[in-house]
Amino acid sequence: MATLHIENLKKTFPAHSKGSKPTRAIADISFEMSGQVFVSLVGPSGCGKSTLLNIVSGVDTPTSGTVEVTQDGKRAKLGYVFQDPRLLPWRTVMQNMLYVSDLSEEEGRANAKHYLEMVGLESAEDMFPGQLSGGMQQRVGIARAFSVSPDLLLMDEPFSHLDAITARSLRDELQLMWNATKKTVLFVTHDVMEAVQLSNRIITLAHGGTVFDDVAVDLPFPRKASDPEFAAHQAEILARFETMESERADRAG
Amino acid sequence: MSTATTADGKRYRRSPLRQALTSTWGARLTSYVAFAIVWQLLAWYVDRVPGPWETLDFIWREVSGGSHGGVRPGEFWEHFSATLVRFSIGLMIGFVLGTVVGIALGSSAFMRALLSDMLLVFLALPAIIWAFLTTMWFGLGWEAPVYTVILSAAPFVAVNVAQGVRSVSPDLHRMSQAYGVPRNRQIRGLLLPAVTGYLFTGLRFAVIISWNAVLLAEWFGAVDGVGWRARLWYDAARYRGFVGWAIIFIAFIFLLDGLVLSPLQRRAFRWRESAASGDEGLGGFDAEELASIGS
């Protein structure tokens, strides 16, 4: 079981040039998540969500604090779905899948086919990303992340660049995929409805990078936005969110 | 045949001839025909301009090995192959050297600070300076042309490769890092394909510059080769010989670019559909590129 342990994480970006001030992205964040959970990290832009994911994935380093991603005591394997698909434009869909694979060529192909089938793109394996729509490219991005059998799957607003209809169908598919695989997922979004639909637990970050709220969502899957209980959960989280925003406005005023 | 509708609603047909003439193919043909006409007119009215037929006749005799003006049959190919060997060796070394320097320049701020001003010096030095210098250093022989080619071609390759390395998408680099893609796979899958376009531009520049350089250097610093041969005719005041050789130089570059470089480039860019349509031989250079080659 993958465990993500974050304790007193702080991140300040150094000043770009003389005269400019260092930027504090994360003031102080601590939380832990473990096992078959889908955790959403919700917050306004500039609350350090993406920075946090970059640190967890090892692309960026913290200024201070602890970030540990472990699987049975060893360093966990990560999958990452980005805001944009981030596919190699000069490689076919299959070659893009193999680029991140650490299996043998033959196993890698079979594995890639399996996950491409899961996102409905088994017929696109020989196409280049430029020949696919934005939604299809993001599907490849999702298949790629699942295909490395990650212990922890990081998703950074994966649907925010898609049109509403495509985003909705991909959310439904992700829900099914998660229920089939039960990966440990850390999902970043600014969309509360999306978070309520997908997650077991929602952590809300406040401006400046602190944890404001941490709630469990115990609704049965599959979830539909039209369900009254769904709406109630969403309303509750939004209400707390608005309280936070208005408190912030009061302090600023 | 295309039909179109005019503003007042009448339909008209464009004649096939007009269609052919206004196509890009027609435009290209027009430029050749116009060139030939202007050339012929000049030849009629100016004494020292040899006419197109006269020149073509000369080229044919020179290439086919016919004896004319005291020339041994088969001499053409001896000179041509001597030049081709110098050109190829120089270009290859210059290309490798330029690629190595370019990767260093593109990937490290320190190397950029160390090398970029020197590179500018080398870019600014015309091939003729190298041709003179290397002839003074090495005397007459194969060395001057080969070194002139290396010194002229390498900086252009370096500049382009450096740009290519810097163009590697940071997002794709971060993706590779997040997935822990091994370094050698990152080089093959991310760095090299990103650099390929720039590498081709660099190579095509280098080919043209090298060809200029090898001819120049042979003019001054060799006892055989194509450049030396052109000078022979020049010194003998045989204008059609000189112009004939100039045409042979140009034909060689056209063939090399059209038959080798362009198809290779198209192959490398299969993934970018737009590249296939806008790229035909030398037509693939845009005006800016051509202007900088001419300098």
HADDOCK unambig.tbl for C-alpha pairs under 7 A between the chains (distance, minus, plus):
assign (segid A and resid 57 and name CA) (segid B and resid 178 and name CA) 5.61 0.50 0.50
assign (segid A and resid 58 and name CA) (segid B and resid 178 and name CA) 6.68 0.50 0.50
assign (segid A and resid 59 and name CA) (segid B and resid 174 and name CA) 6.47 0.50 0.50
assign (segid A and resid 59 and name CA) (segid B and resid 177 and name CA) 6.51 0.50 0.50
assign (segid A and resid 59 and name CA) (segid B and resid 178 and name CA) 6.20 0.50 0.50
assign (segid A and resid 78 and name CA) (segid B and resid 179 and name CA) 6.69 0.50 0.50
assign (segid A and resid 79 and name CA) (segid B and resid 179 and name CA) 6.55 0.50 0.50
assign (segid A and resid 80 and name CA) (segid B and resid 178 and name CA) 6.97 0.50 0.50
assign (segid A and resid 86 and name CA) (segid B and resid 171 and name CA) 6.86 0.50 0.50
assign (segid A and resid 86 and name CA) (segid B and resid 172 and name CA) 5.85 0.50 0.50
assign (segid A and resid 86 and name CA) (segid B and resid 175 and name CA) 6.95 0.50 0.50
assign (segid A and resid 90 and name CA) (segid B and resid 271 and name CA) 5.33 0.50 0.50
assign (segid A and resid 100 and name CA) (segid B and resid 179 and name CA) 6.15 0.50 0.50
assign (segid A and resid 100 and name CA) (segid B and resid 181 and name CA) 5.80 0.50 0.50
assign (segid A and resid 128 and name CA) (segid B and resid 271 and name CA) 6.25 0.50 0.50
